[in-house]
Amino acid sequence: MVTTTLSNFRAHQSKVLDAAQRAPVEILSRGSRRRAVVVSPEFFDRALQALEDQADAQGAADARREGGSISHEELMAELGL
């Protein structure tokens, strides 16, 4: 991961944003305090999708652990079909 200072980000925003298209850029202030990480929109979308997929997988695993079953007729009635 590329690292830059907050003051360098302020002075060279365009260059930092260009760099973030290739790899995440960590922005630090006061020496080592992490303030932000700038990523490309594509990276952000992939990361968000991965988190959503993980939550879906966890929900499915939780549902399987709950056990129990429902008949086709009960499901249709519950869905109003």
Backbone as XML, in Angstrom:
<?xml version="1.0"?>
<chain id="A" units="angstrom">
  <residue number="1" name="MET">
    <atom name="N" x="0.850" y="-1.175" z="0.000"/>
    <atom name="CA" x="0.000" y="0.000" z="0.000"/>
    <atom name="C" x="0.894" y="1.235" z="0.000"/>
  </residue>
  <residue number="2" name="VAL">
    <atom name="N" x="0.510" y="2.183" z="-0.800"/>
    <atom name="CA" x="1.216" y="3.459" z="-0.872"/>
    <atom name="C" x="0.801" y="4.301" z="0.325"/>
  </residue>
  <residue number="3" name="THR">
    <atom name="N" x="1.742" y="5.034" z="0.879"/>
    <atom name="CA" x="1.465" y="5.895" z="2.029"/>
    <atom name="C" x="1.898" y="7.322" z="1.710"/>
  </residue>
  <residue number="4" name="THR">
    <atom name="N" x="1.090" y="8.284" z="2.134"/>
    <atom name="CA" x="1.443" y="9.687" z="1.966"/>
    <atom name="C" x="0.958" y="10.466" z="3.185"/>
  </residue>
  <residue number="5" name="THR">
    <atom name="N" x="1.432" y="11.669" z="3.315"/>
    <atom name="CA" x="1.007" y="12.521" z="4.428"/>
    <atom name="C" x="-0.211" y="13.335" z="4.024"/>
  </residue>
  <residue number="6" name="LEU">
    <atom name="N" x="-0.924" y="13.803" z="5.010"/>
    <atom name="CA" x="-2.090" y="14.633" z="4.757"/>
    <atom name="C" x="-1.683" y="15.919" z="4.038"/>
  </residue>
  <residue number="7" name="SER">
    <atom name="N" x="-0.570" y="16.504" z="4.433"/>
    <atom name="CA" x="-0.123" y="17.733" z="3.768"/>
    <atom name="C" x="0.253" y="17.469" z="2.311"/>
  </residue>
  <residue number="8" name="ASN">
    <atom name="N" x="0.869" y="16.307" z="2.025"/>
    <atom name="CA" x="1.197" y="15.972" z="0.640"/>
    <atom name="C" x="-0.084" y="15.726" z="-0.161"/>
  </residue>
  <residue number="9" name="PHE">
    <atom name="N" x="-1.057" y="15.101" z="0.471"/>
    <atom name="CA" x="-2.339" y="14.894" z="-0.202"/>
    <atom name="C" x="-2.973" y="16.228" z="-0.558"/>
  </residue>
  <residue number="10" name="ARG">
    <atom name="N" x="-2.969" y="17.153" z="0.377"/>
    <atom name="CA" x="-3.546" y="18.478" z="0.105"/>
    <atom name="C" x="-2.828" y="19.173" z="-1.044"/>
  </residue>
  <residue number="11" name="ALA">
    <atom name="N" x="-1.513" y="19.044" z="-1.080"/>
    <atom name="CA" x="-0.721" y="19.731" z="-2.102"/>
    <atom name="C" x="-0.802" y="19.038" z="-3.460"/>
  </residue>
  <residue number="12" name="HIS">
    <atom name="N" x="-1.024" y="17.733" z="-3.471"/>
    <atom name="CA" x="-0.967" y="16.973" z="-4.728"/>
    <atom name="C" x="-2.156" y="16.018" z="-4.860"/>
  </residue>
  <residue number="13" name="GLN">
    <atom name="N" x="-3.352" y="16.535" z="-4.640"/>
    <atom name="CA" x="-4.542" y="15.686" z="-4.661"/>
    <atom name="C" x="-4.675" y="14.901" z="-5.961"/>
  </residue>
  <residue number="14" name="SER">
    <atom name="N" x="-4.459" y="15.537" z="-7.068"/>
    <atom name="CA" x="-4.626" y="14.873" z="-8.356"/>
    <atom name="C" x="-3.673" y="13.686" z="-8.502"/>
  </residue>
  <residue number="15" name="LYS">
    <atom name="N" x="-2.425" y="13.870" z="-8.101"/>
    <atom name="CA" x="-1.446" y="12.782" z="-8.195"/>
    <atom name="C" x="-1.800" y="11.628" z="-7.261"/>
  </residue>
  <residue number="16" name="VAL">
    <atom name="N" x="-2.257" y="11.966" z="-6.066"/>
    <atom name="CA" x="-2.631" y="10.921" z="-5.102"/>
    <atom name="C" x="-3.849" y="10.146" z="-5.608"/>
  </residue>
  <residue number="17" name="LEU">
    <atom name="N" x="-4.823" y="10.852" z="-6.166"/>
    <atom name="CA" x="-6.000" y="10.181" z="-6.712"/>
    <atom name="C" x="-5.629" y="9.299" z="-7.900"/>
  </residue>
  <residue number="18" name="ASP">
    <atom name="N" x="-4.695" y="9.758" z="-8.722"/>
    <atom name="CA" x="-4.212" y="8.921" z="-9.823"/>
    <atom name="C" x="-3.538" y="7.661" z="-9.282"/>
  </residue>
  <residue number="19" name="ALA">
    <atom name="N" x="-2.727" y="7.802" z="-8.251"/>
    <atom name="CA" x="-2.049" y="6.647" z="-7.650"/>
    <atom name="C" x="-3.062" y="5.674" z="-7.059"/>
  </residue>
  <residue number="20" name="ALA">
    <atom name="N" x="-4.151" y="6.197" z="-6.517"/>
    <atom name="CA" x="-5.174" y="5.347" z="-5.897"/>
    <atom name="C" x="-5.907" y="4.495" z="-6.927"/>
  </residue>
  <residue number="21" name="GLN">
    <atom name="N" x="-5.814" y="4.840" z="-8.189"/>
    <atom name="CA" x="-6.427" y="4.020" z="-9.234"/>
    <atom name="C" x="-5.665" y="2.713" z="-9.423"/>
  </residue>
  <residue number="22" name="ARG">
    <atom name="N" x="-4.401" y="2.704" z="-9.009"/>
    <atom name="CA" x="-3.563" y="1.511" z="-9.151"/>
    <atom name="C" x="-3.454" y="0.708" z="-7.865"/>
  </residue>
  <residue number="23" name="ALA">
    <atom name="N" x="-3.452" y="1.389" z="-6.731"/>
    <atom name="CA" x="-3.315" y="0.720" z="-5.430"/>
    <atom name="C" x="-3.865" y="1.649" z="-4.353"/>
  </residue>
  <residue number="24" name="PRO">
    <atom name="N" x="-4.375" y="1.087" z="-3.246"/>
    <atom name="CA" x="-4.865" y="1.943" z="-2.159"/>
    <atom name="C" x="-3.760" y="2.873" z="-1.638"/>
  </residue>
  <residue number="25" name="VAL">
    <atom name="N" x="-4.150" y="4.083" z="-1.285"/>
    <atom name="CA" x="-3.219" y="5.071" z="-0.744"/>
    <atom name="C" x="-3.648" y="5.407" z="0.677"/>
  </residue>
  <residue number="26" name="GLU">
    <atom name="N" x="-2.775" y="5.154" z="1.620"/>
    <atom name="CA" x="-3.026" y="5.453" z="3.030"/>
    <atom name="C" x="-2.562" y="6.878" z="3.302"/>
  </residue>
  <residue number="27" name="ILE">
    <atom name="N" x="-3.426" y="7.675" z="3.919"/>
    <atom name="CA" x="-3.090" y="9.065" z="4.230"/>
    <atom name="C" x="-2.886" y="9.191" z="5.736"/>
  </residue>
  <residue number="28" name="LEU">
    <atom name="N" x="-1.699" y="9.655" z="6.095"/>
    <atom name="CA" x="-1.318" y="9.778" z="7.505"/>
    <atom name="C" x="-1.207" y="11.239" z="7.902"/>
  </residue>
  <residue number="29" name="SER">
    <atom name="N" x="-1.465" y="11.521" z="9.181"/>
    <atom name="CA" x="-1.222" y="12.858" z="9.705"/>
    <atom name="C" x="-0.447" y="12.729" z="11.012"/>
  </residue>
  <residue number="30" name="ARG">
    <atom name="N" x="0.224" y="13.768" z="11.354"/>
    <atom name="CA" x="1.014" y="13.822" z="12.590"/>
    <atom name="C" x="1.943" y="12.616" z="12.724"/>
  </residue>
  <residue number="31" name="GLY">
    <atom name="N" x="2.645" y="12.352" z="11.644"/>
    <atom name="CA" x="3.633" y="11.292" z="11.679"/>
    <atom name="C" x="3.089" y="9.937" z="11.279"/>
  </residue>
  <residue number="32" name="SER">
    <atom name="N" x="2.236" y="9.364" z="12.121"/>
    <atom name="CA" x="1.776" y="8.020" z="11.792"/>
    <atom name="C" x="0.289" y="7.798" z="12.060"/>
  </residue>
  <residue number="33" name="ARG">
    <atom name="N" x="-0.439" y="8.836" z="12.385"/>
    <atom name="CA" x="-1.870" y="8.668" z="12.644"/>
    <atom name="C" x="-2.603" y="8.466" z="11.328"/>
  </residue>
  <residue number="34" name="ARG">
    <atom name="N" x="-3.252" y="7.329" z="11.193"/>
    <atom name="CA" x="-3.965" y="6.980" z="9.972"/>
    <atom name="C" x="-5.262" y="7.776" z="9.888"/>
  </residue>
  <residue number="35" name="ARG">
    <atom name="N" x="-5.416" y="8.550" z="8.819"/>
    <atom name="CA" x="-6.601" y="9.396" z="8.657"/>
    <atom name="C" x="-7.589" y="8.849" z="7.638"/>
  </residue>
  <residue number="36" name="ALA">
    <atom name="N" x="-7.076" y="8.259" z="6.546"/>
    <atom name="CA" x="-7.967" y="7.761" z="5.496"/>
    <atom name="C" x="-7.198" y="6.822" z="4.584"/>
  </residue>
  <residue number="37" name="VAL">
    <atom name="N" x="-7.957" y="6.066" z="3.816"/>
    <atom name="CA" x="-7.388" y="5.252" z="2.752"/>
    <atom name="C" x="-8.195" y="5.567" z="1.506"/>
  </residue>
  <residue number="38" name="VAL">
    <atom name="N" x="-7.521" y="5.980" z="0.460"/>
    <atom name="CA" x="-8.175" y="6.329" z="-0.794"/>
    <atom name="C" x="-8.018" y="5.140" z="-1.749"/>
  </residue>
  <residue number="39" name="VAL">
    <atom name="N" x="-9.142" y="4.711" z="-2.316"/>
    <atom name="CA" x="-9.124" y="3.591" z="-3.258"/>
    <atom name="C" x="-9.892" y="3.978" z="-4.517"/>
  </residue>
  <residue number="40" name="SER">
    <atom name="N" x="-9.681" y="3.215" z="-5.570"/>
    <atom name="CA" x="-10.417" y="3.457" z="-6.812"/>
    <atom name="C" x="-11.874" y="3.034" z="-6.620"/>
  </residue>
  <residue number="41" name="PRO">
    <atom name="N" x="-12.772" y="3.575" z="-7.421"/>
    <atom name="CA" x="-14.172" y="3.150" z="-7.340"/>
    <atom name="C" x="-14.327" y="1.645" z="-7.593"/>
  </residue>
  <residue number="42" name="GLU">
    <atom name="N" x="-13.538" y="1.106" z="-8.503"/>
    <atom name="CA" x="-13.604" y="-0.329" z="-8.800"/>
    <atom name="C" x="-13.194" y="-1.154" z="-7.588"/>
  </residue>
  <residue number="43" name="PHE">
    <atom name="N" x="-12.130" y="-0.751" z="-6.897"/>
    <atom name="CA" x="-11.673" y="-1.450" z="-5.695"/>
    <atom name="C" x="-12.758" y="-1.393" z="-4.629"/>
  </residue>
  <residue number="44" name="PHE">
    <atom name="N" x="-13.338" y="-0.216" z="-4.438"/>
    <atom name="CA" x="-14.397" y="-0.044" z="-3.445"/>
    <atom name="C" x="-15.581" y="-0.952" z="-3.764"/>
  </residue>
  <residue number="45" name="ASP">
    <atom name="N" x="-16.010" y="-0.971" z="-5.046"/>
    <atom name="CA" x="-17.151" y="-1.812" z="-5.436"/>
    <atom name="C" x="-16.865" y="-3.292" z="-5.190"/>
  </residue>
  <residue number="46" name="ARG">
    <atom name="N" x="-15.646" y="-3.746" z="-5.523"/>
    <atom name="CA" x="-15.286" y="-5.154" z="-5.286"/>
    <atom name="C" x="-15.273" y="-5.464" z="-3.792"/>
  </residue>
  <residue number="47" name="ALA">
    <atom name="N" x="-14.734" y="-4.559" z="-2.993"/>
    <atom name="CA" x="-14.673" y="-4.775" z="-1.543"/>
    <atom name="C" x="-16.074" y="-4.821" z="-0.951"/>
  </residue>
  <residue number="48" name="LEU">
    <atom name="N" x="-16.932" y="-3.916" z="-1.374"/>
    <atom name="CA" x="-18.305" y="-3.897" z="-0.877"/>
    <atom name="C" x="-19.046" y="-5.170" z="-1.286"/>
  </residue>
  <residue number="49" name="GLN">
    <atom name="N" x="-18.855" y="-5.617" z="-2.523"/>
    <atom name="CA" x="-19.496" y="-6.847" z="-2.984"/>
    <atom name="C" x="-19.003" y="-8.040" z="-2.179"/>
  </residue>
  <residue number="50" name="ALA">
    <atom name="N" x="-17.710" y="-8.085" z="-1.888"/>
    <atom name="CA" x="-17.154" y="-9.187" z="-1.096"/>
    <atom name="C" x="-17.754" y="-9.207" z="0.304"/>
  </residue>
  <residue number="51" name="LEU">
    <atom name="N" x="-17.932" y="-8.036" z="0.910"/>
    <atom name="CA" x="-18.558" y="-7.974" z="2.237"/>
    <atom name="C" x="-20.011" y="-8.432" z="2.187"/>
  </residue>
  <residue number="52" name="GLU">
    <atom name="N" x="-20.726" y="-8.021" z="1.151"/>
    <atom name="CA" x="-22.116" y="-8.448" z="1.013"/>
    <atom name="C" x="-22.207" y="-9.953" z="0.789"/>
  </residue>
  <residue number="53" name="ASP">
    <atom name="N" x="-21.301" y="-10.492" z="-0.035"/>
    <atom name="CA" x="-21.287" y="-11.938" z="-0.276"/>
    <atom name="C" x="-21.000" y="-12.696" z="1.021"/>
  </residue>
  <residue number="54" name="GLN">
    <atom name="N" x="-20.070" y="-12.170" z="1.803"/>
    <atom name="CA" x="-19.723" y="-12.797" z="3.077"/>
    <atom name="C" x="-20.929" y="-12.782" z="4.027"/>
  </residue>
  <residue number="55" name="ALA">
    <atom name="N" x="-21.639" y="-11.667" z="4.073"/>
    <atom name="CA" x="-22.826" y="-11.576" z="4.937"/>
    <atom name="C" x="-23.906" y="-12.544" z="4.465"/>
  </residue>
  <residue number="56" name="ASP">
    <atom name="N" x="-24.072" y="-12.665" z="3.149"/>
    <atom name="CA" x="-25.060" y="-13.618" z="2.616"/>
    <atom name="C" x="-24.680" y="-15.050" z="2.982"/>
  </residue>
  <residue number="57" name="ALA">
    <atom name="N" x="-23.411" y="-15.386" z="2.842"/>
    <atom name="CA" x="-22.948" y="-16.737" z="3.171"/>
    <atom name="C" x="-23.150" y="-17.022" z="4.659"/>
  </residue>
  <residue number="58" name="GLN">
    <atom name="N" x="-22.878" y="-16.040" z="5.499"/>
    <atom name="CA" x="-23.069" y="-16.211" z="6.939"/>
    <atom name="C" x="-24.548" y="-16.393" z="7.254"/>
  </residue>
  <residue number="59" name="GLY">
    <atom name="N" x="-25.404" y="-15.624" z="6.603"/>
    <atom name="CA" x="-26.844" y="-15.766" z="6.812"/>
    <atom name="C" x="-27.342" y="-17.134" z="6.397"/>
  </residue>
  <residue number="60" name="ALA">
    <atom name="N" x="-26.836" y="-17.639" z="5.269"/>
    <atom name="CA" x="-27.231" y="-18.972" z="4.814"/>
    <atom name="C" x="-26.759" y="-20.039" z="5.793"/>
  </residue>
  <residue number="61" name="ALA">
    <atom name="N" x="-25.525" y="-19.892" z="6.292"/>
    <atom name="CA" x="-24.996" y="-20.860" z="7.265"/>
    <atom name="C" x="-25.819" y="-20.830" z="8.548"/>
  </residue>
  <residue number="62" name="ASP">
    <atom name="N" x="-26.192" y="-19.643" z="8.993"/>
    <atom name="CA" x="-27.019" y="-19.518" z="10.201"/>
    <atom name="C" x="-28.377" y="-20.183" z="9.995"/>
  </residue>
  <residue number="63" name="ALA">
    <atom name="N" x="-28.957" y="-19.982" z="8.816"/>
    <atom name="CA" x="-30.268" y="-20.573" z="8.527"/>
    <atom name="C" x="-30.179" y="-22.099" z="8.506"/>
  </residue>
  <residue number="64" name="ARG">
    <atom name="N" x="-29.082" y="-22.631" z="7.948"/>
    <atom name="CA" x="-28.927" y="-24.089" z="7.930"/>
    <atom name="C" x="-28.797" y="-24.645" z="9.342"/>
  </residue>
  <residue number="65" name="ARG">
    <atom name="N" x="-28.128" y="-23.912" z="10.223"/>
    <atom name="CA" x="-27.954" y="-24.364" z="11.606"/>
    <atom name="C" x="-29.274" y="-24.341" z="12.379"/>
  </residue>
  <residue number="66" name="GLU">
    <atom name="N" x="-30.163" y="-23.440" z="12.020"/>
    <atom name="CA" x="-31.451" y="-23.357" z="12.708"/>
    <atom name="C" x="-32.255" y="-24.626" z="12.528"/>
  </residue>
  <residue number="67" name="GLY">
    <atom name="N" x="-32.042" y="-25.282" z="11.424"/>
    <atom name="CA" x="-32.768" y="-26.523" z="11.179"/>
    <atom name="C" x="-34.223" y="-26.283" z="10.905"/>
  </residue>
  <residue number="68" name="GLY">
    <atom name="N" x="-35.012" y="-27.338" z="11.080"/>
    <atom name="CA" x="-36.437" y="-27.223" z="10.806"/>
    <atom name="C" x="-36.689" y="-27.243" z="9.313"/>
  </residue>
  <residue number="69" name="SER">
    <atom name="N" x="-37.914" y="-27.455" z="8.981"/>
    <atom name="CA" x="-38.280" y="-27.466" z="7.571"/>
    <atom name="C" x="-39.690" y="-26.942" z="7.429"/>
  </residue>
  <residue number="70" name="ILE">
    <atom name="N" x="-40.032" y="-26.624" z="6.211"/>
    <atom name="CA" x="-41.354" y="-26.117" z="5.898"/>
    <atom name="C" x="-41.791" y="-26.799" z="4.602"/>
  </residue>
  <residue number="71" name="SER">
    <atom name="N" x="-43.023" y="-27.168" z="4.533"/>
    <atom name="CA" x="-43.509" y="-27.838" z="3.329"/>
    <atom name="C" x="-43.686" y="-26.818" z="2.210"/>
  </residue>
  <residue number="72" name="HIS">
    <atom name="N" x="-43.795" y="-27.338" z="1.007"/>
    <atom name="CA" x="-44.004" y="-26.476" z="-0.149"/>
    <atom name="C" x="-45.311" y="-25.704" z="0.006"/>
  </residue>
  <residue number="73" name="GLU">
    <atom name="N" x="-46.324" y="-26.373" z="0.480"/>
    <atom name="CA" x="-47.634" y="-25.729" z="0.653"/>
    <atom name="C" x="-47.548" y="-24.615" z="1.706"/>
  </residue>
  <residue number="74" name="GLU">
    <atom name="N" x="-46.836" y="-24.867" z="2.796"/>
    <atom name="CA" x="-46.675" y="-23.836" z="3.838"/>
    <atom name="C" x="-45.917" y="-22.623" z="3.303"/>
  </residue>
  <residue number="75" name="LEU">
    <atom name="N" x="-44.886" y="-22.894" z="2.514"/>
    <atom name="CA" x="-44.114" y="-21.788" z="1.924"/>
    <atom name="C" x="-44.974" y="-20.973" z="0.980"/>
  </residue>
  <residue number="76" name="MET">
    <atom name="N" x="-45.716" y="-21.636" z="0.136"/>
    <atom name="CA" x="-46.593" y="-20.931" z="-0.800"/>
    <atom name="C" x="-47.621" y="-20.086" z="-0.037"/>
  </residue>
  <residue number="77" name="ALA">
    <atom name="N" x="-48.192" y="-20.647" z="1.027"/>
    <atom name="CA" x="-49.170" y="-19.909" z="1.814"/>
    <atom name="C" x="-48.517" y="-18.713" z="2.490"/>
  </residue>
  <residue number="78" name="GLU">
    <atom name="N" x="-47.311" y="-18.899" z="3.017"/>
    <atom name="CA" x="-46.604" y="-17.798" z="3.675"/>
    <atom name="C" x="-46.302" y="-16.673" z="2.699"/>
  </residue>
  <residue number="79" name="LEU">
    <atom name="N" x="-45.989" y="-17.044" z="1.461"/>
    <atom name="CA" x="-45.692" y="-16.029" z="0.442"/>
    <atom name="C" x="-46.937" y="-15.481" z="-0.222"/>
  </residue>
  <residue number="80" name="GLY">
    <atom name="N" x="-48.102" y="-16.043" z="0.137"/>
    <atom name="CA" x="-49.355" y="-15.560" z="-0.438"/>
    <atom name="C" x="-49.551" y="-16.002" z="-1.882"/>
  </residue>
  <residue number="81" name="LEU">
    <atom name="N" x="-48.987" y="-17.138" z="-2.219"/>
    <atom name="CA" x="-49.108" y="-17.634" z="-3.596"/>
    <atom name="C" x="-50.045" y="-18.806" z="-3.690"/>
  </residue>
</chain>
